[in-house]
Amino acid sequence: MKRAPSAPVPAAVRALLRRWRAQRPLRAGSLLITIFGDAIAPRGAAVTLGSLIRLAAPFGLTERLVRTSVARLARHGWLAARRSGRRSEYRLTRGGAERFAEATRRIYGQSPEAWDGRWTLLVMPPRSASRRGHSSEDLRWLGFGRLDPSLYAHPGCTPGEARRWLRNLPGAADGLLLEGRSADLAADRRLVSYGWDLEDLGRRYRHFVAAFAPVESALRAGAALPAGTAFVVRTLLIHEYRKIHLQDPLLPPPLLPRGWVGSAAYELCRRLYARVFAPAEGYLSATARRLHRPAPLGKLRRVCPLRGIGAHRAPLHPFDAGRSGPTAAPALSAPAKLSRR
């Protein structure tokens, strides 16, 4: 019996894949962590190496590159291996699973619709330039804006929350925390211009919209999407969005520019993810295996996790490994840090 021919891949999806494959260097470990975070973690957080190779193949990752990247992730504490004869299975370590859980809370948690006008200020003690630079990067990930080399501001946390975050951040625990208000909203927005580069962030969101809006338009026009292609779209959607999200300080709406493009990017991501979610899950059920059984479908993933999130929410997703490679899991009192690459 002949198999029915599969539907052609829409041109917009082919363009996405061309752009991804043209990247140099092609960051295989980064994409594999996205696949683990979005697809494998909800299915028991484990998958055979052979399944992972098949899942990565449409993105242009060779078997050798997948094997090398998985070994590197295991060395850095993200994954642990289990063998049965010549076959192997990789699962998230406890530290890796904790990082994903923290990232998920950041993704799907509610952003405040209002703001009470309060700022938490952090005054850092003098230290060497190298240590200050390291702390600055960590603080930016936590949502702090850098006003000068020793002064940081955050509009969305209390001093108590900040103190818990900083407790396990190297070089930051001895910082001085203050709380204050400015004279008016115009002054608050000027403060934002000092501490955050929203122009660059907006540019990156516009590029995201330009890349994925044609895919949504093609689907609305009736283009058929094979299950494997739906998985590719879903993975690239989350992979590209989380890189921007990790740079987004998630400022309260009153501090954002009018018509902030991040909101449009979030809504596009939410709609497109919901559209490809079910067929991508079907592809995963047919492709992702454990050593002795199929990878189970997690109860929380029987429905699209992005469906129903309010339009007011600022942008959404991460999943990747450390700055120049995966790092050990940070303490859970601060949000888990994942790469911006």
C-alpha positions in Angstrom: 0.0 0.0 0.0 1.4 3.3 -1.1 1.8 6.0 1.5 -0.1 9.2 0.7 2.3 12.0 -0.3 2.9 14.5 2.5 1.8 18.1 2.1 4.5 20.5 0.7 6.3 22.6 3.3 5.1 26.2 3.1 7.7 28.7 1.7 7.7 30.7 4.9 8.8 27.6 6.9 11.5 26.8 4.3 12.8 30.4 4.8 12.9 29.9 8.6 14.9 26.7 8.2 17.3 28.3 5.7 18.0 31.2 8.1 18.6 28.8 11.0 20.9 26.5 9.0 22.8 29.5 7.7 23.9 30.6 11.2 27.6 30.3 12.0 28.4 28.9 14.3 25.4 26.5 14.3 24.7 26.3 18.1 23.6 22.7 18.4 23.7 22.5 22.2 21.5 25.6 22.4 18.8 24.0 20.1 19.0 20.7 21.9 18.3 22.4 25.2 15.3 24.1 23.6 14.0 20.7 22.5 14.6 19.2 26.0 12.9 22.2 27.7 9.8 22.5 25.4 9.3 18.9 24.2 11.1 16.4 26.4 10.8 17.8 29.9 7.0 17.4 30.0 7.3 13.8 28.8 9.3 12.4 31.7 12.4 14.5 30.9 14.2 11.6 29.3 14.7 10.4 25.7 16.9 8.0 23.8 19.9 9.3 22.0 18.5 7.9 18.7 15.2 9.8 19.2 17.1 13.0 19.9 19.1 12.5 16.7 15.9 12.1 14.7 14.3 15.1 16.3 17.3 17.3 15.5 17.8 16.1 11.9 15.3 18.5 10.3 17.3 21.4 11.7 20.5 20.3 9.9 22.2 18.8 13.0 24.2 15.8 12.1 24.4 12.6 14.2 28.0 13.4 15.1 27.1 17.0 16.1 24.2 15.8 18.3 26.4 13.2 20.0 29.1 15.7 20.7 26.7 18.3 22.0 24.8 15.9 24.3 28.1 14.7 25.8 29.1 18.3 26.5 25.7 19.0 28.1 26.2 15.9 30.3 29.7 17.1 31.3 28.3 20.4 32.4 25.6 18.8 34.6 22.4 19.3 32.5 21.9 15.7 31.4 22.7 12.3 32.8 23.0 9.1 30.7 21.6 5.6 31.2 22.7 2.7 29.0 21.1 -0.6 28.0 23.4 -2.6 25.8 24.3 -0.4 22.9 21.5 2.1 23.4 21.5 5.1 25.7 19.0 7.4 27.2 19.5 10.9 28.4 17.5 12.6 31.1 17.6 15.9 32.8 19.6 15.9 36.0 17.9 17.2 39.2 19.7 20.6 38.7 18.7 20.7 35.0 15.1 20.0 35.9 15.1 22.7 38.6 16.4 25.2 36.1 13.6 24.3 33.7 11.0 24.5 36.4 12.2 28.0 37.3 12.3 29.0 33.7 8.7 27.8 33.2 7.5 29.9 36.1 9.2 32.9 34.4 7.6 32.1 31.1 4.0 31.5 32.1 3.8 33.7 35.2 1.6 36.8 35.2 3.3 40.1 34.6 1.8 43.0 36.6 -0.8 45.1 34.8 -0.3 48.1 37.1 2.7 49.6 38.8 2.8 51.4 42.2 5.6 53.7 41.2 8.2 52.3 43.6 11.7 51.5 42.6 14.1 49.1 44.4 17.7 50.5 44.2 20.8 48.5 44.6 24.1 50.2 45.5 27.0 47.9 44.9 30.3 48.2 47.0 33.5 49.0 45.2 35.3 46.0 43.7 37.5 44.9 40.8 36.2 45.6 37.3 36.0 42.0 36.4 33.8 41.0 39.4 31.6 44.0 38.8 31.1 43.1 35.2 30.1 39.5 36.1 27.6 40.8 38.7 26.2 43.3 36.2 25.3 40.6 33.8 23.6 38.5 36.5 21.7 41.6 37.7 20.5 42.5 34.2 19.1 39.0 33.9 17.2 39.5 37.1 15.6 42.6 35.6 17.8 45.3 37.1 18.8 48.3 35.0 22.3 49.7 35.4 22.2 53.4 36.0 26.0 53.8 36.7 28.8 51.3 37.5 27.6 50.9 41.1 23.9 51.8 41.0 21.1 49.5 39.7 17.3 49.9 39.7 14.4 47.5 39.5 10.7 48.5 39.2 9.0 45.1 39.8 10.4 43.7 43.0 10.5 44.7 46.7 13.7 45.0 48.6 12.9 41.7 50.4 12.5 39.9 47.1 15.7 41.4 45.8 17.5 40.4 49.0 16.5 36.8 48.4 17.7 36.9 44.8 21.0 38.4 45.7 21.8 36.1 48.6 23.3 33.5 46.3 24.6 35.8 43.6 28.4 36.1 43.9 29.6 39.5 44.9 26.0 41.0 45.2 24.9 39.8 48.7 26.7 42.8 50.4 24.9 45.4 48.2 22.8 48.1 49.8 19.1 47.9 49.0 16.9 51.1 49.1 13.4 51.9 48.1 12.2 55.1 46.5 9.9 57.0 44.1 10.5 59.6 41.4 8.6 62.8 41.0 6.4 61.7 38.1 6.0 59.1 35.3 8.0 61.2 32.9 10.9 61.0 35.3 10.4 57.2 35.6 10.6 56.8 31.8 13.8 58.8 31.7 15.2 56.5 34.3 14.3 53.5 32.1 16.2 55.2 29.2 19.3 55.3 31.4 19.1 51.7 32.5 17.7 49.7 29.6 18.2 49.6 25.9 14.6 49.3 24.7 15.4 50.4 21.2 17.6 47.4 20.6 15.1 45.1 22.3 12.3 46.5 20.1 14.4 45.9 17.0 14.9 42.3 17.9 11.2 41.8 18.5 10.4 43.4 15.1 12.8 40.9 13.5 11.0 38.0 15.3 7.6 39.3 14.0 9.0 39.6 10.5 10.3 36.0 10.6 7.2 34.3 12.0 4.3 36.4 10.8 4.5 34.9 7.2 4.2 31.4 8.7 1.0 32.4 10.5 -0.3 34.0 7.4 0.4 30.9 5.4 -1.5 28.8 7.9 -4.4 31.2 7.9 -4.6 31.0 4.1 -5.1 27.2 4.4 -1.6 25.8 4.0 -1.3 22.3 5.3 1.4 21.6 7.8 2.7 18.0 8.3 3.2 16.9 11.9 7.0 17.0 11.6 7.0 20.4 10.1 4.7 21.6 13.0 7.4 20.4 15.4 10.0 22.3 13.5 8.0 25.5 13.6 7.1 25.1 17.3 10.8 24.5 18.2 12.2 27.4 16.2 9.4 29.7 17.5 10.2 29.0 21.1 14.0 28.9 20.4 14.1 32.4 18.8 11.6 33.9 21.2 13.3 32.8 24.4 16.6 34.4 23.3 14.8 37.8 23.1 12.8 37.1 26.3 16.0 36.6 28.3 17.1 40.1 27.3 13.7 41.6 28.2 13.5 43.2 31.7 9.7 42.7 31.6 9.1 46.3 32.7 5.6 47.3 33.9 3.3 48.5 31.1 3.4 52.2 32.3 7.2 52.3 31.7 7.0 50.9 28.1 6.8 52.9 24.9 3.3 53.4 23.5 2.5 50.5 21.1 5.3 48.4 22.5 6.2 45.8 19.8 7.0 43.2 22.5 3.2 42.8 23.1 2.6 42.1 19.4 5.5 39.6 19.3 4.1 37.8 22.4 0.6 37.6 20.8 2.0 36.2 17.6 4.0 33.6 19.5 1.0 32.6 21.6 -1.3 32.2 18.5 1.2 30.4 16.4 2.3 28.1 19.2 -1.3 27.1 19.8 -1.8 26.4 16.1 1.1 24.0 15.8 0.9 22.5 19.3 -1.3 19.5 18.6 0.3 18.2 15.5 3.7 18.7 17.0 2.7 16.7 20.0 1.5 13.9 17.6 4.9 13.9 16.0 6.7 13.7 19.4 4.5 10.8 20.4 5.5 8.9 17.2 9.2 9.9 17.4 10.4 10.3 21.0 11.2 7.1 22.8 12.5 6.0 26.1 14.8 2.9 26.4 11.9 0.5 26.9 8.8 2.5 26.0 7.5 5.6 24.3 8.1 8.9 26.0 4.8 9.6 27.9 2.7 12.6 27.2 2.7 14.8 30.3 -0.6 15.6 31.8 0.1 19.3 31.8 0.9 19.2 28.1 -2.4 17.7 26.8 -3.4 21.3 26.1 -1.3 24.1 24.7 0.4 25.8 27.7 0.2 29.2 26.0 -3.5 29.2 25.4 -5.5 31.7 27.4 -2.6 33.9 28.7 -3.8 37.5 28.8 -2.8 39.9 26.1 -1.4 42.3 28.7 1.4 40.0 29.6 4.9 41.0 28.5 6.9 38.4 26.6 7.7 34.8 27.4 10.2 32.0 27.0 13.7 30.8 27.7 15.7 27.5 27.5 19.4 27.3 26.9 22.7 26.7 28.6 25.3 29.0 30.2 27.2 32.0 28.8 29.9 30.1 26.9 28.4 26.7 27.6 26.2 25.2 30.3 27.0 26.0 33.9 26.1 24.4 37.2 22.6 25.0 38.5 22.3 28.2 40.5 20.6 28.4 43.8 16.8 28.4 43.5 16.4 31.5 45.6 17.1 33.5 42.4 15.5 32.9 39.0 17.5 30.2 37.1 19.8 31.8 34.6 19.9 30.4 31.0 21.9 31.6 28.0 20.9 34.5 25.8 22.6 33.0 22.7 
